[in-house]
Amino acid sequence: MSWEFINPSTVYWDDWVLFFVQVSTLVFLMIYVWKTWEMATATRAAAEASSAAAIEAKEARMEALAPRMMVYFSPEQIHLAEVVVENIGAGTAANVKFAFDPPLQASGSSFDANRFFESVKPIIPPRFRMLHGVDTWTSYLRGNLPHRYDVRITYTGKENGREYDEVHVLDIDAIAHRMEFGKKGIEDLIKEVEKIPKILDDNLNKIDSHLGLANMLNLHHIDVRPLRDIISEISAYWSAAKTIDADKQARFRWEPALIEMRGMAQNALFAAARELVPECDRNAIIKVLVMMHMPAYSRSENYDEEMEQAISELAKICTPSVA
């Protein structure tokens, strides 16, 4: 085998130019192919990213429409054992089934606590919450009853059509020794304030009742004088009261005078009972006593004349001697 080499002296300049042009073209072609491959790779990655983003967005929409069923013991009532069933998701749960392991139990035998969960719940809408009373914690903990339940919940998302199969744990020991201090809000304050008028009214009625009773019993003293002397004092007091009232500068007030005369009339009634005064004469005393108890707004225009006549009748009473 023999090798033959090109003699540069036999190659013309235009052949060298053509050679360099071909080499340059080959280099640029290789660069072009490399860049095209990079662009294709980037385009494919962008397409895959767009596809993944679309899938992720669809998944997010489906999850946003998903129901979320929860089962737990109610924290609101510290003394009552209540199971809460709640849909905290944004979607509707359909064909909801519950399975307690072991079956839910209660200390009493009047009802089956697990029976509520044996039936399928056709629809549980979003934010729906319901309570199922089981027992009181005092009675439940005294009995030999389970302290842990595994609750299996199966349901279908009505909006997204997906099936869900979840297990929740109800652990009684986890809430043991719980303590709660009562607190009151603005509504409780309003209720207490609303009670004030009634309390005041009741207390005022009691005070009025006590004052009336005190007036009836004449707390000043029980007069043991004869009836004739007491009636004479009533007549004299009435005459003095009218005289003072006629004086415009005296500024006499009727109410204190009537209160004093009520005591006199009551003592007159007691004296009439002691002295066995006839009933017709007692009625005259009672008439004066009633008129003295009339409030100012219920008196007639002829009140003074009627009182004058009643006291005149009172003065005519004859007091028989006690046998």
Order of alpha helices (4+ residues) and beta strands (2+ residues): alpha-beta-beta-beta-beta-beta-alpha-beta-beta-alpha-alpha-alpha-alpha-alpha
